[in-house]
Structures are given as C-alpha cells and as structure tokens.
Amino acid sequence: MFVDTAQRSLKDLEQLSSKLEPRNRYLRGLKSKLPSIVALMSFNVERDSSPDPYNFISDEVSFRAGKSPNTFEHMKAHDYECHRTHNLYYPFVNREEWELAKFLSDNLNQGQITQFLKLLWVRSETRKPLSYVSAHHMFTFMDALPKGPKWHCTTIQTEGYITTHPVHLIWRDALEVTWHIFGNPVFTNDMEFDPYEIQDQLPPGATIVPIVLASDKTPVTCQTGGLKMHPMFLTTANIRSDICMKATMHAWSCITYMPIPQFVCHPDFCLLLQARIWHRCVDIVCENLKIAAATGTSMVDPSGHSRYLFTPLVAYTADLPEQQMIACVSKNASPVTLATQSQFGDGVMYPPRHGNTTIETLHQLCQCVDPWKVQQFQEEAKALFLSGVQLPFWCNWCYSDPAYFLAPDVLHTLHKFFFDHVFKWCEEVLGADELDSRFHRQHKHIGTCHFSQGVSHVQQMTGREHLDIQCTIVATIVGIVEADFIHAVCVLIDFIYQAQSPTFTPSSITAMTSSLAEFHRFKGVIINTEARRGTSGPIEHFEIPKLELLASFARAIPNLGTPIQFTSETSECMLITHCKSPFVQTSHQRASFTQQIVRLLDCEDTARQFDLYALLCSKTLSLNNLIDNEFEEVVDIDPAFGWIMRIASENVSRFQGPHPVCNHFFKGLLSEDSSVTFHVTVASDLADKSPNFLVQLYHLLNFPNQLRSFIQHVNGSESHFQTRLLKVWNKFRLQLHLDLHPCLVMPSQQVQAHLPSEAYPFGNCDIVLLRTQNDDQVVVAQVQMVFGLSTRGSALPPKLAGPLLYVQLFEVILHPKDDPAVMMYRIRRRFETGPDCTQARLGMIVSLIDVMHAIKLIPEYGGRVNRDVTSVTSLELYDTFYLNSFSDKEWYHSLHADFW
C-alpha cells in the first residue's frame, strides 16, 4: 500500500507521538543529568563556512506536481541537463572522450594522468584535441556530471584534549544515501518489502526500510605515519541478501570516513576518547536516519511509487572489538548477552544485553561521576562491565537494540575462531610436522586451495583458506588423537556448517544448538590433552569471547534471518575497494588522503551510474527497470548487467562487473531427473583411437572387455558399433541446483580424468557419486576415463551417443552411525579376482549423466602418514578413505538427505 504523506491522518501521528514520548522523555531526563551531552560530549562540531569542496551536486530541486522520480529520473534535474539534449556526454565532447576520462580515472593517479595528456601522441595535430588538458581539468568535467548524495567535511573540536592532527569527519547524510539506494531502478527486481515485528507499531500502510550498517578499522599503509581509516557502509535489507553479500554488486554505499584521532594523553584513556569520538561521528552521520525511524519520511521506490517509510537499524556487521565498542561494554563482557569473561566457556545462553539496560546503567553512573573525569569514570564503568562511552549513538534510534542489531559475524565468530583456536588445538596434538604432512598429501582438486607447503607456518589467512582447512580437518586428524577429541572438533565443524545454512527451520536451529551443546559436553578432552595452550603453557579454561558468541546464533536467527548474509567478509572486501586499492591512485599524502579517496570513489560511482543513464537516454528507453523474471535461474548476475542484457545486450561489453555464472542447464547434457547438467568441450582431447590403444595409454587392462559388454548390453551382441573408434576428454564439468534453493544455480565443478604421465604416474582422476542404471544404487567411483564413440558412420543409439565414463568402484565399510567420533562414511576400493587368482580393481562403464555429485576422499592415514605418498599418488597408494562430508556446504546439506 502506498501512502501519501499529505493524506496521513492526524490520529496516526498522535498515536505515533504518544508511543515515542516515553522514550523521548527518558532521553531528555538523561541529557539533563549529563552536562557533557549538552556540550555535544565536549567534542564540538564546526562545519566549514567556506564552500564545501565535497558538495558535488546542486541543491534540492523540485519536480512537477504528481511526479515521483526514482534515482535515475532525478538525474534529469541536473543543472547541465539542458546541454545534454544534443550531447549526452556534456561537458565531454562525445562518448569517446568520456570513456577515455573514465579509463584514466580508474587506472592512473593524477600525476600519471597529466603526464599522459602531455604526450605528443595525445596532442598531435593530426588528432582531434581533447577538451581537457590536465588531471584537474578532467576531474572538473567529471564533477559536472549528475551525482548522488553530496559529501561534507566536518571538523570535530576536542576541547580540553589535544590531538596530533586535526579531526576531520568526511561524511554523507545517511538518509540521503538511503534515498539514493532505495530509489535505484537497478534493484527493481531485487527489492522485497516483507513486514517486520514492529509493523503493528507503525501507521497503517507504512513501509519499513531496514537499515544495515557495516564498518571496520583498517590500516591503509604502514608508511606515511601508519595511516588508519574507519569507513562505514550502508545498505537496506529490502535488497535481496544474495545481492548484498557481494561487494561487486554495488548494493552498499560508503557513508563516512571516520577519523581515528591520536590523543596526546595517557594510553589508558586514548581508546576511550577514540570510542567517544566514534559514537559522536555516527550520531552526526545518522541523525536524519534516526528522525526518519521515529517520525517516518517519504521516499520513492525504484518503480516510482512514493512510500511513507521508517528506517530502524536492524543489523550491524562488525568484528568482536567493534561490537564491544558499539555496545559500550568492556573487553571482558559479551556485547549481546549479560555474560562476562568467567562465563564465556559455560555453554549457557545468557539473557540478552538490551540497550535500555545499558542506558539505565549509564544514567545511574553519570549521576554519581562526571563523565569527563575520565580516569574515575572509566574505573567505575569497568566495574559495571562498561567501556566508559556515556552516550551511545543508538540510544535515540527507535526500534533499534544492540542485543538484536549486532548480527552474528560468520567470518570472525566462526572462521577466524576456528583458525585461532580449533586449528591450534589440532596442531598442538598432532605436531606441526605431521599435520603439514597430511595436508600436503591430500589430492588436489580444482577450485580448492592445496597447501603444498603445509599449514602450520601460515600466520594469517583469508576466509577462503579458513574454509579449505575446515573442510578437511576432521578426517585429517584421525589416527593419532583419541575419539572424544575428534568428536569435539567434528561437532564444532558441524555447528559452523549448520550456522551457514541459507535457510532455517525450528528443527534445523535445534540441530545447530545440539551440536554446540555436544561440543561443550566433550570439550574437557581438549583440556586433558593440553591442546589449549598459551605462551605460558596449558590453559585450563575456555574463557574465549567468540565461543560465548556462538550461543547467540540460535537467538539471532529468528530476529535477523540467516547469519551468512551478515558476514563481515563483504565489508572487508569493500575496505579493499574503498580504501586500500584507491590508495595507489592518490598522492600518498596523509593530510589530503581522505579527500582524494572521496573524490576517486565519487568519480567511480558517477562513472558507473552515468554510463547506464547515458545508455538508456541514447536509446530513448525508460528509466524505470520493469520487473522481469527472465534471469531467475542465474544466481550470480549483477542487477545492472541483468537490466542491460534485457534491453540492450549488444552494449554489455561497455560495462565492467562480475559476469554471471555460466548456466549449463540451457545447453548442456541433462541427467534423467534434470537435477544435474554436464558439459564437455566440442573438440575432444584425443580422437579416433582404438580401445586397445587406450589400454596402453591409460593402463586399464580390463577396458576393452568392459566396453564390449556395455555395447552388447545396449545394442545387442551383434552390434556393429563394437569396432567404432573412440574420442577422449581429460575432464568434464557438472553443475547443480542449490539443494535448499532449487531455483538457484551453483557454479560448475570440474572433474579431472587425466591419463598417466611423468607428472601423474597413475593419472590424475577425481571422485564422483553416481547412480547406476542397472540396480539404481548410489556408489562412489573414481573417473579413470571420459570417452565417447566416434560420430563418424551410422547414427548412434541414444544410450551410446553421449559421453561415457570408465570408473573404478569403492564400497562402504563403515557408516557414520557406526563411527560417532568422525561421523563419516569409510570406504575402500573394490577388487575382483581374475582367472589367474590375481586381484584387480573393479571397473565398469557408465553414462556421464549417471553422475550425481563430485565428491572428495581423504585417506585413512593411520598413526603416521606414509612419507612416500604425495598429493598426486595419495588416491592410488591408499585403499581406505573417508568420504568427506565437509567438502563444501552444498555437499554437506545434500549428504544429510538420505542418499544411501
């Protein structure tokens, strides 16, 4: 329902005012008790009186009565739009000149741009001269293009406290940025307007625009005085979560670069003063968002409809130290529960730490101690497990509570917790050399990091590498440590995988909670084996802050949804794109670094938006992105690319961005139930080879007999296809739909079947799960050869026309229920006895479309790894393996369905 603000009834506003008045009255009383608050925390705000160098757009413009312009339509009201009637790229002469400017700004710094423009090749008389002659001139032209929310520069005066450098806040109004994102037609097909729990507290017909924030402190460089930045990013939860999870989709916008001032004071107080500055800065940036959350505001959605909406803060993504700073608690307290350090290892879900409780405690503390008697106030605050920040930015943000909006962070709370603790326990028990040897000897798979030098020496890893260690750690440690230790690690990995599920039900939340409870039941073995150690020796407790946060996942899911959508991996990617990467394009001067970054990012945003705007205008197309479901089945397509592909596919090459997942379901070979698709190249790696030739090449002695039997079974004993030559491929690709989201397509997986060579003495062959047509059973097999009958000659029957596989089979010798410590299938190779009583691996020929999934095996190493084995021979020299249930999240969820 779309509600015109002019038609809202006075009764609705009076009801809303009455609901807000108790909280407002409480805050007014709180402010009267805090003299520092009246003085803006003694950090006064001084806005520049000179023309704002970051004001890149004209003042607010009016539109015709009844007109509701979205973000792109708003660009038509730009000051220079009249000049674009005849030249879309004004002030640039034409599209070619504009694209050169865009390329230069994206790839060179200002000095390099000026040098380029001075080249004789550029200034040659035979070439039409450019309308800009320097970097400054070029950027002035770019500043004349229609832009988004304007940047401001605000000076924070720290009265009574000296800083080594002036404190400048570079920021944009968070409400203006929300308007810009919410009205962006690029996201028309990806917007959702689901009601939240607070819907019944709002006027009828009101829309909720849930605000999601993310921030992190990051060092930009170790030189230039060790410059650090604290950028903050904003998006709305109306945009589909899988879009927001990818930084390259541009669903997030940077709203501020917060300063990290260095105070000339005792180090004990420096962090506290920095935290107070941080909260004050967020208060400035989000002031209008908070007003909109309390009283509502009017915004235009991507389709051009005016909506009356409210902007509560529903999620904030940050690592643990920043969560504690946001919640205003000390380092020995949980930011989301009332647990303190001595309770972190209890495995108990403590009551939530509600914002009202924190505000009330601060109120009482400020009545006793002046907040600006910093030493005394900090000491008293720490006794109450508070940090000493006396005015949190969220205290007057309606419908927002840190107990709820501080989202569980998958990257830090799960993956980095695993590397910092669980992995270290395993390394301590096995020893670094043995653990490295086991990881080094694992079979190499395409798309997975292989630790050829081991893992113990790596001091810092990415989230991707954490995942690659997690997926093999359980089976890797089997054989040395006791069963209870393995089980404790296994159920913790279970919890990590369950917490990353894309969907949840009450039963799945219960299963996740049970896994964590199971870890707490078995964690004593980690202490007993002295696996948990510090610099001073064994540690006899589990007072780990992130371990306590694991219990908060089950409580957060009903309120926020799936935790995977709030991983700080997205914000860390944006730190690279918004801080570290642009640094190389600046003059590397500390004093002007932030201003240069702002201008560079502004140019990047302008270029991306203006390119699409100019394309639409040049083809006289609508600036409204009409809802279309053509690309429903493709998961990883940029919304802007989707729009362009639909209306002007010939112009896609003009735009840079992530290309969509290649969807083989359109043209590939389909399994019988259409759940899997396969792709092989048109040109085979070998062609027109006889079976006997391939026997010598692949060392598969039983292949001719198996092929003869297969053709006979399909086409009869007298089939003339027995003499048909063969073509061979070294690999194929398979692609699946997501198990929990069947309409979404996964990236394809490559399965290798390379013939023996000097580099691969036994070949390089991957493992698959297949369902045989003969007995409809699911079996594990190693793909030894991918081949097909030559198409030369008479037409092949359907069952012989497609690619075939020669595979060697495995059999299950132990089910997960029979090995509760590891909880994986244990398998071994199947052998057959020949006429001469010799044993050979059992092989068979199946159709490619019988494959169900690519899987991974980990050898059963025993008490000590065989040093003669390498990563290229581990699948050949071992006979017993574990079927790794943690090889990837999709396989984990699929395996928990009953395959067997």
ChimeraX attribute file (.defattr): number of C-alpha atoms within 10 A of each C-alpha:
attribute: neighborCount
match mode: 1-to-1
recipient: residues
	/A:1	11
	/A:2	12
	/A:3	18
	/A:4	14
	/A:5	14
	/A:6	6
	/A:7	7
	/A:8	14
	/A:9	10
	/A:10	9
	/A:11	10
	/A:12	13
	/A:13	15
	/A:14	11
	/A:15	14
	/A:16	17
	/A:17	14
	/A:18	12
	/A:19	14
	/A:20	14
	/A:21	12
	/A:22	11
	/A:23	15
	/A:24	15
	/A:25	11
	/A:26	15
	/A:27	16
	/A:28	11
	/A:29	12
	/A:30	20
	/A:31	15
	/A:32	12
	/A:33	17
	/A:34	21
	/A:35	16
	/A:36	17
	/A:37	16
	/A:38	11
	/A:39	11
	/A:40	12
	/A:41	21
	/A:42	18
	/A:43	20
	/A:44	14
	/A:45	18
	/A:46	12
	/A:47	14
	/A:48	12
	/A:49	6
	/A:50	6
	/A:51	7
	/A:52	14
	/A:53	13
	/A:54	18
	/A:55	16
	/A:56	20
	/A:57	17
	/A:58	13
	/A:59	10
	/A:60	7
	/A:61	9
	/A:62	9
	/A:63	11
	/A:64	7
	/A:65	6
	/A:66	7
	/A:67	12
	/A:68	18
	/A:69	24
	/A:70	25
	/A:71	25
	/A:72	24
	/A:73	20
	/A:74	19
	/A:75	18
	/A:76	15
	/A:77	17
	/A:78	17
	/A:79	15
	/A:80	14
	/A:81	17
	/A:82	13
	/A:83	12
	/A:84	14
	/A:85	11
	/A:86	9
	/A:87	15
	/A:88	20
	/A:89	21
	/A:90	20
	/A:91	21
	/A:92	21
	/A:93	14
	/A:94	12
	/A:95	15
	/A:96	11
	/A:97	17
	/A:98	20
	/A:99	16
	/A:100	12
	/A:101	20
	/A:102	20
	/A:103	12
	/A:104	19
	/A:105	23
	/A:106	16
	/A:107	13
	/A:108	17
	/A:109	18
	/A:110	20
	/A:111	14
	/A:112	16
	/A:113	19
	/A:114	18
	/A:115	12
	/A:116	18
	/A:117	17
	/A:118	14
	/A:119	10
	/A:120	9
	/A:121	11
	/A:122	15
	/A:123	15
	/A:124	11
	/A:125	9
	/A:126	8
	/A:127	9
	/A:128	9
	/A:129	12
	/A:130	14
	/A:131	13
	/A:132	18
	/A:133	17
	/A:134	18
	/A:135	22
	/A:136	14
	/A:137	13
	/A:138	23
	/A:139	18
	/A:140	13
	/A:141	17
	/A:142	24
	/A:143	19
	/A:144	17
	/A:145	23
	/A:146	23
	/A:147	23
	/A:148	22
	/A:149	20
	/A:150	20
	/A:151	22
	/A:152	19
	/A:153	19
	/A:154	18
	/A:155	16
	/A:156	20
	/A:157	17
	/A:158	19
	/A:159	10
	/A:160	8
	/A:161	12
	/A:162	14
	/A:163	13
	/A:164	9
	/A:165	11
	/A:166	15
	/A:167	18
	/A:168	21
	/A:169	24
	/A:170	22
	/A:171	26
	/A:172	24
	/A:173	19
	/A:174	26
	/A:175	22
	/A:176	18
	/A:177	21
	/A:178	23
	/A:179	18
	/A:180	22
	/A:181	25
	/A:182	25
	/A:183	25
	/A:184	24
	/A:185	27
	/A:186	28
	/A:187	25
	/A:188	21
	/A:189	20
	/A:190	15
	/A:191	18
	/A:192	14
	/A:193	12
	/A:194	11
	/A:195	12
	/A:196	14
	/A:197	8
	/A:198	10
	/A:199	15
	/A:200	10
	/A:201	12
	/A:202	20
	/A:203	20
	/A:204	13
	/A:205	15
	/A:206	22
	/A:207	25
	/A:208	24
	/A:209	27
	/A:210	21
	/A:211	23
	/A:212	23
	/A:213	24
	/A:214	23
	/A:215	24
	/A:216	19
	/A:217	18
	/A:218	16
	/A:219	15
	/A:220	19
	/A:221	15
	/A:222	9
	/A:223	10
	/A:224	11
	/A:225	9
	/A:226	10
	/A:227	15
	/A:228	18
	/A:229	19
	/A:230	18
	/A:231	23
	/A:232	23
	/A:233	22
	/A:234	22
	/A:235	24
	/A:236	24
	/A:237	22
	/A:238	19
	/A:239	21
	/A:240	16
	/A:241	19
	/A:242	14
	/A:243	21
	/A:244	21
	/A:245	20
	/A:246	20
	/A:247	18
	/A:248	16
	/A:249	18
	/A:250	20
	/A:251	23
	/A:252	26
	/A:253	21
	/A:254	22
	/A:255	27
	/A:256	25
	/A:257	23
	/A:258	25
	/A:259	22
	/A:260	21
	/A:261	22
	/A:262	17
	/A:263	18
	/A:264	12
	/A:265	12
	/A:266	9
	/A:267	10
	/A:268	11
	/A:269	16
	/A:270	14
	/A:271	18
	/A:272	18
	/A:273	20
	/A:274	17
	/A:275	22
	/A:276	21
	/A:277	23
	/A:278	22
	/A:279	21
	/A:280	20
	/A:281	25
	/A:282	20
	/A:283	20
	/A:284	17
	/A:285	22
	/A:286	21
	/A:287	17
	/A:288	17
	/A:289	25
	/A:290	26
	/A:291	18
	/A:292	20
	/A:293	23
	/A:294	21
	/A:295	17
	/A:296	23
	/A:297	19
	/A:298	17
	/A:299	24
	/A:300	20
	/A:301	23
	/A:302	28
	/A:303	20
	/A:304	19
	/A:305	18
	/A:306	22
	/A:307	21
	/A:308	25
	/A:309	25
	/A:310	28
	/A:311	28
	/A:312	24
	/A:313	26
	/A:314	23
	/A:315	24
	/A:316	24
	/A:317	26
	/A:318	28
	/A:319	22
	/A:320	20
	/A:321	14
	/A:322	16
	/A:323	21
	/A:324	21
	/A:325	24
	/A:326	22
	/A:327	27
	/A:328	29
	/A:329	24
	/A:330	22
	/A:331	18
	/A:332	20
	/A:333	25
	/A:334	26
	/A:335	29
	/A:336	28
	/A:337	19
	/A:338	16
	/A:339	24
	/A:340	19
	/A:341	16
	/A:342	14
	/A:343	19
	/A:344	24
	/A:345	19
	/A:346	15
	/A:347	19
	/A:348	14
	/A:349	17
	/A:350	18
	/A:351	12
	/A:352	18
	/A:353	20
	/A:354	18
	/A:355	20
	/A:356	14
	/A:357	11
	/A:358	19
	/A:359	20
	/A:360	13
	/A:361	15
	/A:362	24
	/A:363	20
	/A:364	12
	/A:365	18
	/A:366	19
	/A:367	12
	/A:368	12
	/A:369	16
	/A:370	15
	/A:371	24
	/A:372	18
	/A:373	9
	/A:374	16
	/A:375	14
	/A:376	13
	/A:377	20
	/A:378	22
	/A:379	14
	/A:380	17
	/A:381	24
	/A:382	16
	/A:383	10
	/A:384	17
	/A:385	20
	/A:386	25
	/A:387	27
	/A:388	30
	/A:389	27
	/A:390	25
	/A:391	24
	/A:392	23
	/A:393	21
	/A:394	21
	/A:395	18
	/A:396	19
	/A:397	21
	/A:398	21
	/A:399	18
	/A:400	21
	/A:401	21
	/A:402	26
	/A:403	21
	/A:404	23
	/A:405	22
	/A:406	27
	/A:407	31
	/A:408	36
	/A:409	26
	/A:410	25
	/A:411	24
	/A:412	20
	/A:413	22
	/A:414	26
	/A:415	22
	/A:416	20
	/A:417	19
	/A:418	24
	/A:419	21
	/A:420	13
	/A:421	17
	/A:422	22
	/A:423	19
	/A:424	18
	/A:425	22
	/A:426	23
	/A:427	19
	/A:428	16
	/A:429	20
	/A:430	20
	/A:431	13
	/A:432	16
	/A:433	12
	/A:434	19
	/A:435	22
	/A:436	19
	/A:437	21
	/A:438	25
	/A:439	23
	/A:440	19
	/A:441	26
	/A:442	24
	/A:443	20
	/A:444	19
	/A:445	18
	/A:446	11
	/A:447	9
	/A:448	14
	/A:449	14
	/A:450	20
	/A:451	20
	/A:452	15
	/A:453	12
	/A:454	18
	/A:455	22
	/A:456	17
	/A:457	9
	/A:458	9
	/A:459	8
	/A:460	11
	/A:461	11
	/A:462	11
	/A:463	16
	/A:464	14
	/A:465	17
	/A:466	20
	/A:467	22
	/A:468	18
	/A:469	22
	/A:470	22
	/A:471	19
	/A:472	20
	/A:473	23
	/A:474	26
	/A:475	24
	/A:476	23
	/A:477	26
	/A:478	21
	/A:479	16
	/A:480	15
	/A:481	14
	/A:482	14
	/A:483	15
	/A:484	19
	/A:485	26
	/A:486	27
	/A:487	22
	/A:488	26
	/A:489	25
	/A:490	25
	/A:491	24
	/A:492	22
	/A:493	24
	/A:494	20
	/A:495	22
	/A:496	22
	/A:497	20
	/A:498	21
	/A:499	25
	/A:500	17
	/A:501	18
	/A:502	17
	/A:503	16
	/A:504	17
	/A:505	10
	/A:506	10
	/A:507	9
	/A:508	15
	/A:509	20
	/A:510	12
	/A:511	15
	/A:512	23
	/A:513	20
	/A:514	15
	/A:515	21
	/A:516	21
	/A:517	18
	/A:518	18
	/A:519	22
	/A:520	18
	/A:521	13
	/A:522	16
	/A:523	19
	/A:524	17
	/A:525	17
	/A:526	24
	/A:527	17
	/A:528	12
	/A:529	15
	/A:530	16
	/A:531	23
	/A:532	21
	/A:533	16
	/A:534	8
	/A:535	6
	/A:536	6
	/A:537	10
	/A:538	14
	/A:539	15
	/A:540	14
	/A:541	15
	/A:542	21
	/A:543	17
	/A:544	16
	/A:545	23
	/A:546	20
	/A:547	20
	/A:548	26
	/A:549	22
	/A:550	23
	/A:551	21
	/A:552	22
	/A:553	21
	/A:554	19
	/A:555	17
	/A:556	19
	/A:557	19
	/A:558	13
	/A:559	15
	/A:560	20
	/A:561	15
	/A:562	20
	/A:563	20
	/A:564	21
	/A:565	25
	/A:566	27
	/A:567	23
	/A:568	25
	/A:569	23
	/A:570	19
	/A:571	26
	/A:572	19
	/A:573	15
	/A:574	25
	/A:575	25
	/A:576	14
	/A:577	15
	/A:578	19
	/A:579	25
	/A:580	18
	/A:581	14
	/A:582	21
	/A:583	21
	/A:584	12
	/A:585	19
	/A:586	20
	/A:587	13
	/A:588	14
	/A:589	13
	/A:590	15
	/A:591	11
	/A:592	11
	/A:593	16
	/A:594	21
	/A:595	17
	/A:596	19
	/A:597	20
	/A:598	21
	/A:599	17
	/A:600	21
	/A:601	18
	/A:602	20
	/A:603	20
	/A:604	16
	/A:605	15
	/A:606	18
	/A:607	23
	/A:608	16
	/A:609	20
	/A:610	19
	/A:611	17
	/A:612	20
	/A:613	20
	/A:614	15
	/A:615	16
	/A:616	18
	/A:617	14
	/A:618	11
	/A:619	10
	/A:620	9
	/A:621	13
	/A:622	13
	/A:623	22
	/A:624	19
	/A:625	20
	/A:626	14
	/A:627	13
	/A:628	12
	/A:629	8
	/A:630	9
	/A:631	15
	/A:632	12
	/A:633	16
	/A:634	17
	/A:635	20
	/A:636	20
	/A:637	19
	/A:638	20
	/A:639	20
	/A:640	20
	/A:641	23
	/A:642	20
	/A:643	23
	/A:644	20
	/A:645	14
	/A:646	14
	/A:647	14
	/A:648	14
	/A:649	12
	/A:650	10
	/A:651	12
	/A:652	16
	/A:653	9
	/A:654	10
	/A:655	13
	/A:656	9
	/A:657	15
	/A:658	13
	/A:659	11
	/A:660	15
	/A:661	14
	/A:662	16
	/A:663	18
	/A:664	20
	/A:665	20
	/A:666	9
	/A:667	10
	/A:668	16
	/A:669	19
	/A:670	20
	/A:671	16
	/A:672	10
	/A:673	7
	/A:674	12
	/A:675	15
	/A:676	21
	/A:677	25
	/A:678	23
	/A:679	20
	/A:680	16
	/A:681	11
	/A:682	7
	/A:683	10
	/A:684	16
	/A:685	12
	/A:686	13
	/A:687	16
	/A:688	15
	/A:689	15
	/A:690	14
	/A:691	21
	/A:692	12
	/A:693	12
	/A:694	20
	/A:695	14
	/A:696	10
	/A:697	12
	/A:698	17
	/A:699	15
	/A:700	17
	/A:701	13
	/A:702	14
	/A:703	21
	/A:704	17
	/A:705	11
	/A:706	15
	/A:707	18
	/A:708	17
	/A:709	17
	/A:710	18
	/A:711	19
	/A:712	16
	/A:713	11
	/A:714	13
	/A:715	17
	/A:716	12
	/A:717	13
	/A:718	9
	/A:719	13
	/A:720	12
	/A:721	20
	/A:722	18
	/A:723	11
	/A:724	16
	/A:725	16
	/A:726	18
	/A:727	21
	/A:728	23
	/A:729	22
	/A:730	20
	/A:731	21
	/A:732	18
	/A:733	18
	/A:734	26
	/A:735	25
	/A:736	23
	/A:737	21
	/A:738	19
	/A:739	17
	/A:740	14
	/A:741	10
	/A:742	12
	/A:743	13
	/A:744	15
	/A:745	22
	/A:746	21
	/A:747	19
	/A:748	19
	/A:749	17
	/A:750	18
	/A:751	23
	/A:752	23
	/A:753	24
	/A:754	20
	/A:755	19
	/A:756	16
	/A:757	12
	/A:758	7
	/A:759	9
	/A:760	14
	/A:761	12
	/A:762	19
	/A:763	21
	/A:764	25
	/A:765	26
	/A:766	24
	/A:767	25
	/A:768	20
	/A:769	17
	/A:770	21
	/A:771	18
	/A:772	16
	/A:773	11
	/A:774	7
	/A:775	7
	/A:776	10
	/A:777	11
	/A:778	16
	/A:779	18
	/A:780	25
	/A:781	25
	/A:782	22
	/A:783	23
	/A:784	26
	/A:785	26
	/A:786	25
	/A:787	23
	/A:788	22
	/A:789	22
	/A:790	20
	/A:791	14
	/A:792	10
	/A:793	8
	/A:794	9
	/A:795	11
	/A:796	15
	/A:797	11
	/A:798	8
	/A:799	13
	/A:800	18
	/A:801	14
	/A:802	15
	/A:803	22
	/A:804	21
	/A:805	22
	/A:806	23
	/A:807	24
	/A:808	20
	/A:809	19
	/A:810	23
	/A:811	16
	/A:812	17
	/A:813	13
	/A:814	15
	/A:815	14
	/A:816	12
	/A:817	11
	/A:818	13
	/A:819	14
	/A:820	14
	/A:821	20
	/A:822	26
	/A:823	22
	/A:824	22
	/A:825	19
	/A:826	24
	/A:827	21
	/A:828	20
	/A:829	21
	/A:830	17
	/A:831	16
	/A:832	12
	/A:833	11
	/A:834	9
	/A:835	7
	/A:836	6
	/A:837	8
	/A:838	9
	/A:839	12
	/A:840	14
	/A:841	16
	/A:842	16
	/A:843	22
	/A:844	18
	/A:845	21
	/A:846	21
	/A:847	22
	/A:848	24
	/A:849	23
	/A:850	21
	/A:851	23
	/A:852	20
	/A:853	20
	/A:854	20
	/A:855	21
	/A:856	23
	/A:857	24
	/A:858	25
	/A:859	27
	/A:860	20
	/A:861	21
	/A:862	12
	/A:863	13
	/A:864	13
	/A:865	16
	/A:866	15
	/A:867	9
	/A:868	9
	/A:869	18
	/A:870	18
	/A:871	18
	/A:872	19
	/A:873	18
	/A:874	20
	/A:875	24
	/A:876	17
	/A:877	14
	/A:878	16
	/A:879	14
	/A:880	20
	/A:881	23
	/A:882	24
	/A:883	22
	/A:884	26
	/A:885	26
	/A:886	26
	/A:887	21
	/A:888	19
	/A:889	18
	/A:890	18
	/A:891	19
	/A:892	18
	/A:893	17
	/A:894	16
	/A:895	14
	/A:896	9
	/A:897	10
	/A:898	6
	/A:899	9
	/A:900	8
